Each structure stands twice: as structure tokens, then as C-alpha cells.
Amino acid sequence: MNKPIDFRSPTHNLSEVLFNVKLQDVYSDFRFPNTLFNLPIGTPDYRAVVNQSNGQIISIVSKNYQLISNQKAVEMGKEIFAQIYPSVNADELIPYKVVAPNSKASAHIDLIHESVNFKVWDQETWLPFLRTTNSYNRSVALSFEIGFVRKLCSNGVLFNKDTMKLKYIHNRSNKMEIRSDAKQIEAAFGLFADQCVSLRDYPVPKELMFALVCQILNINLELPKDNQVNKKINSLQNLMELTKILTARYTTELGSNAYAAFNLVTDIVSHQDQYRNLTGYYFNVRSYFSKPTDWMDDFSNITKDKGFEYTNYLRETIDKLERIRQHTKLEWELN
């Protein structure tokens, strides 16, 4: 999207996921034998999580379930960010991005602070963000993760390291243990910056950019059944056209290199509310946001091998795309 972060106004749809929720008893009507009317019966072992704004039952949970509202989760996230950066006023954190399905049963809320940033080189600034993840239907656990967002275009990724994640199960017997500290996170900044430089120094041909995107995002390139071919090709065509546009944008800005590819993929992942071309995105948000840094980590290491050959690295993906081209005439190489 190439749109800089706006620190003056938080993301507009935060209010949509901050509705009140409450645990309420579960009842059902039942007509006992030899009676004329239905009678309400309840269970002491389960509760309903109910949206107090519209009465929607979001899920049924056990009696030991501890309800944490999204509002509370955001407050906890701010406290953790302030522990990592003691000089930061938690009230100055802004939720610059919210990712949530239509049901709003789960939400990922990213918190950043304008003064907490670092340069990977001159004119290239990234900011750490803290992602608060919460759900009311047990689809994901309450968790807090550190990621990075590019200031110039608001493309974000998660730094996929165990030491960068706090996880809390919605159970009254569980207590949160903070396993991350400032030194670990500062070390992560250095590693991330070094890997950005490594990617910038490795040339990537534009014509193979789509193959690389498919490989990084693990796009399914198996030939579908005949009755699904049109749907599959339309999906790949959509992603390919977007890749072509973003390739021109990022290679013009950054050069034809692996760092441009990294930014291209983070753009696709970060703006699915607009693009909507990644299958199962809202069920796998964390996975998609960590794929670019997983690839960065791997690619930065394997390219140090003098015997590394880029086309061989993409060989399996290229072969699959070629089979698709032969079967459907889809021209995947960019020009």
C-alpha cells in the first residue's frame, strides 16, 4: 500500500472489537416425561460467552474458563510494552492495526510508539510493535508477540522466535510468565537489521519474483481437479497481478533484490483487508505474518554458501508453475 504510519489517529476499527462481553448461564428448554410444558434446565459445568451489544452467543466454555476482554488484553499489552521500554508512557501507545474476522470472535491488535524505532540503514526505519491476540471462542490463546513494522509503508511482520512471545491460556489456574526482556528484544533488533542488509545485497531477478512469492507464502501450486481449475487460476492470476504491481513499486524504490521481495511479501500479508487473495488468511493470521521473517532467517543463512544457486533454490516451485502453465496457459514469469 506504500502508506506511511499515521501516528495522529489510531486505526479506525478498534472500537469494533472492544465490545463488552460477559459469561452467562446456559439454559435449554426441555419437556420432562408426564409434563405438559417445557421447563428451562441449565448446566453448572458450562457458560456462554455473550456479546453484550447484540446478545450474540460467541461460544460455550467450561466453568474454569477465565474471560479476558479485548479491552483488558490491550491494557495488558500496554503494560508489557512499558516493561520492555520503561521510558515509554503506555498511554501514548497507539493501536495502528487491527486484524479480525467478520464475527469479531478473535482479534489481533498491534500497538506501537512513535519514539521507539531503529534504522537498518539511513532512511530505512522500522518500529517494533507488540501484537495482542485474543479470542472469545478458544480459536487462539491470549498472547503477546513482538513484530516489526516499516515506517514508510506500514508493512508489518512477526519476529518468529520463542523468546519473543508470551502466551496465556484462558484458565483460572494459569498465571502469565513474562519470558521476554529488553535485552533479548534489543538483540532481535540487531539480528533483524543485519538480515535486512543481507537481503538488500542479494540480487533477485524480477521475472522470478512471483515464484519467490509463492515459495515464501507456501502457496498451493498443485493442479486442481477439472471442476476447480477456473477458481484456482483466477486466484493465482489475482496474486500474480498484485505481485507484478508491487514488484514494480518496490524494485523501483529498493532495487531488484531480496529485500524488495521481503517488502513485497510483507505488503501482501499486511493488507489482506484490501487484497483478500490469501486462502484461509483469517484462520492463520499468525502463520502468514511470520512467514516473511522465517524466510528472511533461512535465506540470509543459505545464501552465505558459495555454492548457492538461486534458480536451483526455486526449482521445485518453478517446476510446479510450469506444470500449471502447460495445463492452463497461465504465464507466470513477470516481464
NORQUIZI-V744611 format. One record per pair of residues at least 12 apart in sequence whose C-alpha atoms are under 10 Angstrom apart, sorted by sequence separation. I is the first residue (numbers start at 0). GAP is how many residues later the second one is. D is the distance in whole Angstrom. If there is no record, write none. Layout:
BEGIN
I/GAP/D
I/GAP/D
END
This chain:
BEGIN
26/12/10
27/12/5
28/12/6
46/12/8
47/12/5
48/12/7
77/12/5
78/12/10
80/12/9
96/12/6
97/12/6
114/12/9
115/12/7
116/12/9
130/12/8
131/12/5
132/12/8
145/12/6
146/12/5
165/12/6
166/12/10
219/12/9
247/12/10
249/12/10
250/12/10
268/12/9
320/12/9
26/13/6
27/13/5
28/13/9
46/13/6
47/13/6
76/13/9
77/13/8
95/13/8
96/13/5
97/13/9
113/13/8
115/13/9
129/13/10
130/13/5
131/13/7
144/13/7
145/13/6
146/13/8
164/13/9
165/13/7
246/13/8
249/13/7
250/13/9
271/13/10
25/14/10
26/14/5
27/14/6
45/14/7
46/14/5
47/14/9
77/14/9
94/14/6
95/14/6
96/14/8
112/14/8
113/14/10
129/14/6
130/14/5
131/14/9
144/14/8
145/14/8
163/14/10
164/14/8
165/14/8
245/14/9
246/14/8
249/14/7
298/14/10
317/14/9
25/15/8
26/15/4
27/15/9
45/15/6
46/15/6
47/15/10
74/15/9
77/15/7
93/15/10
94/15/5
95/15/6
96/15/9
111/15/7
112/15/8
129/15/6
130/15/6
144/15/9
145/15/9
162/15/9
163/15/8
164/15/7
220/15/9
245/15/9
248/15/9
269/15/10
317/15/10
25/16/6
26/16/7
44/16/9
45/16/4
46/16/6
48/16/10
74/16/9
76/16/10
77/16/9
93/16/8
94/16/4
95/16/7
111/16/7
112/16/8
128/16/8
129/16/5
130/16/7
144/16/9
162/16/6
163/16/6
219/16/10
246/16/10
247/16/10
268/16/9
24/17/7
25/17/6
44/17/6
45/17/5
46/17/9
77/17/10
92/17/10
93/17/5
94/17/7
95/17/9
110/17/9
111/17/5
112/17/10
128/17/6
129/17/6
130/17/10
144/17/9
145/17/9
146/17/9
161/17/9
162/17/6
163/17/9
218/17/9
245/17/9
246/17/7
249/17/10
24/18/8
25/18/8
43/18/9
44/18/5
45/18/8
46/18/8
48/18/8
92/18/6
93/18/6
94/18/9
109/18/10
110/18/5
111/18/7
127/18/7
128/18/5
129/18/9
144/18/9
145/18/6
146/18/10
161/18/9
162/18/9
242/18/10
245/18/6
246/18/10
269/18/9
24/19/8
25/19/9
26/19/10
43/19/7
44/19/8
45/19/9
91/19/10
92/19/6
93/19/6
109/19/6
110/19/5
111/19/9
127/19/6
128/19/6
144/19/6
145/19/7
244/19/10
245/19/9
268/19/6
269/19/8
24/20/9
25/20/7
26/20/9
42/20/10
91/20/9
92/20/5
93/20/9
108/20/10
109/20/6
110/20/6
126/20/8
127/20/4
128/20/7
143/20/8
144/20/4
145/20/9
163/20/8
243/20/10
267/20/10
268/20/6
24/21/7
25/21/6
26/21/9
73/21/9
89/21/10
91/21/7
92/21/8
108/21/8
109/21/4
110/21/8
125/21/10
126/21/6
127/21/6
143/21/6
144/21/6
162/21/8
163/21/7
242/21/7
245/21/8
267/21/10
268/21/10
23/22/9
24/22/5
25/22/6
89/22/10
90/22/10
91/22/9
92/22/10
108/22/6
109/22/6
125/22/6
126/22/5
127/22/9
142/22/7
143/22/5
144/22/9
162/22/9
213/22/9
241/22/10
242/22/9
245/22/9
265/22/9
268/22/9
22/23/10
23/23/6
24/23/6
25/23/10
89/23/9
91/23/10
107/23/6
108/23/5
109/23/9
125/23/5
126/23/6
127/23/10
142/23/5
143/23/7
264/23/10
265/23/8
268/23/9
22/24/6
23/24/5
24/24/9
88/24/9
106/24/10
107/24/6
108/24/6
124/24/9
125/24/4
126/24/7
141/24/9
142/24/4
143/24/9
163/24/9
242/24/10
264/24/10
265/24/9
21/25/10
22/25/5
23/25/7
24/25/10
87/25/8
106/25/8
107/25/4
108/25/9
124/25/6
125/25/5
141/25/6
142/25/6
162/25/10
213/25/9
242/25/8
265/25/9
21/26/8
22/26/5
23/26/7
87/26/10
106/26/6
107/26/7
123/26/8
124/26/6
125/26/8
140/26/7
141/26/5
142/26/8
158/26/10
209/26/10
212/26/9
213/26/9
241/26/8
264/26/9
265/26/7
20/27/10
21/27/6
22/27/6
87/27/8
105/27/8
106/27/6
107/27/9
123/27/8
124/27/7
125/27/10
126/27/9
128/27/9
130/27/8
139/27/10
140/27/6
141/27/6
160/27/9
212/27/9
264/27/7
265/27/9
20/28/7
21/28/5
22/28/9
86/28/10
87/28/8
105/28/6
106/28/6
123/28/8
125/28/9
127/28/9
128/28/9
129/28/9
139/28/10
140/28/6
141/28/7
263/28/10
20/29/6
21/29/7
22/29/10
86/29/10
104/29/9
105/29/4
106/29/9
122/29/9
125/29/10
126/29/9
127/29/10
128/29/9
139/29/9
140/29/7
158/29/8
209/29/8
210/29/9
238/29/9
262/29/9
19/30/9
20/30/5
21/30/7
80/30/8
104/30/6
105/30/6
125/30/9
127/30/9
139/30/10
158/30/10
209/30/6
212/30/8
261/30/6
19/31/6
20/31/5
80/31/9
84/31/8
103/31/8
104/31/5
105/31/7
116/31/9
118/31/10
127/31/10
137/31/9
208/31/9
209/31/9
260/31/9
261/31/8
18/32/7
19/32/5
20/32/8
76/32/9
80/32/9
103/32/9
104/32/6
105/32/9
116/32/9
137/32/8
209/32/10
210/32/10
18/33/7
19/33/7
21/33/10
23/33/9
76/33/9
77/33/8
95/33/9
97/33/9
99/33/10
103/33/10
104/33/9
105/33/7
106/33/9
116/33/10
117/33/10
142/33/10
158/33/8
209/33/6
241/33/8
261/33/9
18/34/7
19/34/10
20/34/9
22/34/10
25/34/8
73/34/10
76/34/8
77/34/9
94/34/9
96/34/9
97/34/10
98/34/9
104/34/9
105/34/7
107/34/10
109/34/10
116/34/9
129/34/10
130/34/9
131/34/10
132/34/9
133/34/10
135/34/9
143/34/10
145/34/10
208/34/8
209/34/8
261/34/7
18/35/10
20/35/10
21/35/10
24/35/10
25/35/10
73/35/8
93/35/10
94/35/9
97/35/10
99/35/10
104/35/10
105/35/10
106/35/10
107/35/9
108/35/10
109/35/9
110/35/10
111/35/10
129/35/10
134/35/9
144/35/10
208/35/8
241/35/9
20/36/10
22/36/10
23/36/10
69/36/9
72/36/9
73/36/9
92/36/10
94/36/9
105/36/10
107/36/10
109/36/9
110/36/10
111/36/9
133/36/10
238/36/9
20/37/9
22/37/9
69/37/8
73/37/8
92/37/10
94/37/10
109/37/9
111/37/9
113/37/9
206/37/9
209/37/9
237/37/9
238/37/9
258/37/9
22/38/9
24/38/10
69/38/9
146/38/10
205/38/9
208/38/7
237/38/10
238/38/6
257/38/9
69/39/9
109/39/10
145/39/8
237/39/7
238/39/8
22/40/9
206/40/9
236/40/10
237/40/10
146/41/10
147/41/9
205/41/7
235/41/9
257/41/9
22/42/9
145/42/10
146/42/10
205/42/9
234/42/7
235/42/10
257/42/9
22/43/9
234/43/9
22/44/7
147/44/9
234/44/9
21/45/8
57/45/9
205/45/8
215/45/10
20/46/8
21/46/10
57/46/9
58/46/9
109/46/10
204/46/10
211/46/9
215/46/9
20/47/9
21/47/9
55/47/10
57/47/7
80/47/10
203/47/10
208/47/9
20/48/7
57/48/10
80/48/9
208/48/10
212/48/8
216/48/8
19/49/7
20/49/9
80/49/7
205/49/10
208/49/9
211/49/8
212/49/9
215/49/8
18/50/8
19/50/9
79/50/9
205/50/6
211/50/10
17/51/8
18/51/8
19/51/9
203/51/9
204/51/6
205/51/9
208/51/10
209/51/9
212/51/8
213/51/10
216/51/10
16/52/9
17/52/6
18/52/8
77/52/8
202/52/8
203/52/6
204/52/7
208/52/7
212/52/6
216/52/9
16/53/7
17/53/6
50/53/10
76/53/7
202/53/6
203/53/4
204/53/9
211/53/9
16/54/8
17/54/9
50/54/9
76/54/8
77/54/9
199/54/8
200/54/10
201/54/9
202/54/4
203/54/6
17/55/10
76/55/6
199/55/8
200/55/10
201/55/6
202/55/6
203/55/9
205/55/9
208/55/9
212/55/10
13/56/10
14/56/10
17/56/9
73/56/10
75/56/9
76/56/9
199/56/9
200/56/7
201/56/6
202/56/9
203/56/9
13/57/10
73/57/9
74/57/10
96/57/9
127/57/9
199/57/6
200/57/8
201/57/8
202/57/10
203/57/8
73/58/6
95/58/9
127/58/10
198/58/7
199/58/6
200/58/8
72/59/7
73/59/9
96/59/10
197/59/10
198/59/5
199/59/5
218/59/8
219/59/9
72/60/8
73/60/9
197/60/8
198/60/5
199/60/7
218/60/9
72/61/7
127/61/8
196/61/10
197/61/8
198/61/8
199/61/9
216/61/9
69/62/9
71/62/10
72/62/10
126/62/9
195/62/9
196/62/8
198/62/9
199/62/9
69/63/8
70/63/10
80/63/10
125/63/9
195/63/6
198/63/8
69/64/6
79/64/8
194/64/9
195/64/10
68/65/8
69/65/8
80/65/9
67/66/8
68/66/8
69/66/9
76/66/9
125/66/10
195/66/9
67/67/9
68/67/8
76/67/7
125/67/9
66/68/9
67/68/8
75/68/9
76/68/9
117/68/10
124/68/10
66/69/8
72/69/8
119/69/9
123/69/10
72/70/9
73/70/10
118/70/9
119/70/8
216/70/9
217/70/9
72/71/9
117/71/8
118/71/10
216/71/7
69/72/9
116/72/10
117/72/9
119/72/8
120/72/8
215/72/10
216/72/10
64/73/10
68/73/10
119/73/5
120/73/10
216/73/10
217/73/9
67/74/8
118/74/8
119/74/7
216/74/6
60/75/9
117/75/9
119/75/9
120/75/9
215/75/7
216/75/8
59/76/9
60/76/8
119/76/7
120/76/8
215/76/7
57/77/10
58/77/7
59/77/8
60/77/8
119/77/7
215/77/10
57/78/7
58/78/5
59/78/9
215/78/9
216/78/9
56/79/10
57/79/6
58/79/8
212/79/10
215/79/6
56/80/10
214/80/9
215/80/9
13/81/8
16/81/9
12/82/10
13/82/9
15/82/10
16/82/10
9/83/9
10/83/8
11/83/9
12/83/10
13/83/8
14/83/10
16/83/8
9/84/6
10/84/6
11/84/9
12/84/9
13/84/6
15/84/9
6/85/10
8/85/8
9/85/5
10/85/5
11/85/9
12/85/7
13/85/9
18/85/9
50/85/10
6/86/9
7/86/9
8/86/9
9/86/5
10/86/6
11/86/9
12/86/9
13/86/10
16/86/10
17/86/9
49/86/9
79/86/10
6/87/7
8/87/8
9/87/8
10/87/7
12/87/10
16/87/6
48/87/7
246/87/9
5/88/10
6/88/10
7/88/10
9/88/10
15/88/8
16/88/8
47/88/10
48/88/8
243/88/10
6/89/8
16/89/8
17/89/10
47/89/10
243/89/10
5/90/8
16/90/7
243/90/7
4/91/8
15/91/10
16/91/10
232/91/9
239/91/10
240/91/10
242/91/9
243/91/9
4/92/10
16/92/9
232/92/10
239/92/7
13/93/10
236/93/8
239/93/9
240/93/9
235/94/9
236/94/9
239/94/9
13/95/8
228/95/10
232/95/8
236/95/8
83/96/8
84/96/9
85/96/10
220/96/8
232/96/10
233/96/10
235/96/9
82/97/10
83/97/6
84/97/7
198/97/8
201/97/10
219/97/10
220/97/10
222/97/8
232/97/8
10/98/10
79/98/9
82/98/8
83/98/5
194/98/9
197/98/9
198/98/10
201/98/9
214/98/10
218/98/9
220/98/10
221/98/7
222/98/10
228/98/10
229/98/9
10/99/10
82/99/8
83/99/9
214/99/8
217/99/9
220/99/6
221/99/9
228/99/8
79/100/10
83/100/10
195/100/8
198/100/8
213/100/10
219/100/10
220/100/7
222/100/8
223/100/10
9/101/10
79/101/10
80/101/10
83/101/8
191/101/9
194/101/7
195/101/10
197/101/9
198/101/7
201/101/8
211/101/9
214/101/9
221/101/9
222/101/7
67/102/7
83/102/10
194/102/7
197/102/6
207/102/10
211/102/7
214/102/6
220/102/9
221/102/8
65/103/9
66/103/7
67/103/10
194/103/10
196/103/9
197/103/9
207/103/9
210/103/7
213/103/7
214/103/9
220/103/8
64/104/9
65/104/5
66/104/8
191/104/9
194/104/9
195/104/9
198/104/9
210/104/9
212/104/10
213/104/10
222/104/8
6/105/9
64/105/6
65/105/5
66/105/9
156/105/10
191/105/9
194/105/6
197/105/9
204/105/10
210/105/10
211/105/8
222/105/10
6/106/8
7/106/10
63/106/8
64/106/5
65/106/5
156/106/10
190/106/9
193/106/9
194/106/9
197/106/9
203/106/8
204/106/10
207/106/9
210/106/6
211/106/9
6/107/7
63/107/6
64/107/6
65/107/9
155/107/9
202/107/10
209/107/10
210/107/6
213/107/9
5/108/10
62/108/9
63/108/6
64/108/9
65/108/9
154/108/7
156/108/10
157/108/10
201/108/10
209/108/10
210/108/10
4/109/9
60/109/10
61/109/9
62/109/9
63/109/8
154/109/9
155/109/10
156/109/6
210/109/9
152/110/9
154/110/9
155/110/6
156/110/9
207/110/9
210/110/8
154/111/6
155/111/8
209/111/10
153/112/9
154/112/5
155/112/10
156/112/8
149/113/9
153/113/8
154/113/8
155/113/8
156/113/8
152/114/8
154/114/8
155/114/6
20/115/9
154/115/6
155/115/9
149/116/9
153/116/8
154/116/8
148/117/9
149/117/10
153/117/9
148/121/10
210/121/8
209/122/7
210/122/8
208/123/9
209/123/7
210/123/10
207/124/8
208/124/8
209/124/7
206/125/9
207/125/6
208/125/7
159/126/9
206/126/5
207/126/7
159/127/9
205/127/9
206/127/4
207/127/9
157/128/8
205/128/7
206/128/6
156/129/9
157/129/9
159/129/9
160/129/9
204/129/10
205/129/8
157/130/9
158/130/9
159/130/6
156/131/9
157/131/5
158/131/6
159/131/8
156/132/5
157/132/5
158/132/9
159/132/9
160/132/10
155/133/7
156/133/6
157/133/8
158/133/9
159/133/7
160/133/9
155/134/10
156/134/8
157/134/8
158/134/6
159/134/7
156/135/7
157/135/7
158/135/8
155/136/10
156/136/7
157/136/9
156/137/10
159/137/10
158/138/10
144/141/10
146/142/9
139/143/10
146/143/9
4/144/9
138/144/9
4/145/8
5/145/9
147/145/10
3/146/8
4/146/6
139/146/10
146/146/10
3/147/6
4/147/7
1/148/10
2/148/9
3/148/4
4/148/7
5/148/9
1/149/10
2/149/7
3/149/4
4/149/5
1/150/7
2/150/4
3/150/6
4/150/9
1/151/4
2/151/6
3/151/9
0/152/7
1/152/7
2/152/9
0/153/8
1/153/8
132/153/9
0/154/8
130/155/10
98/171/9
98/172/10
100/172/10
96/173/9
98/173/9
99/173/9
98/174/8
97/175/10
106/175/10
105/176/9
105/177/10
107/177/8
106/178/10
107/178/9
100/180/9
101/180/9
100/181/6
99/182/7
100/182/8
98/183/8
99/183/10
99/185/9
98/186/8
1/244/9
0/245/9
1/247/9
0/248/10
1/248/9
0/263/10
1/265/8
0/266/7
0/267/9
0/269/9
0/270/7
0/273/9
0/274/10
END
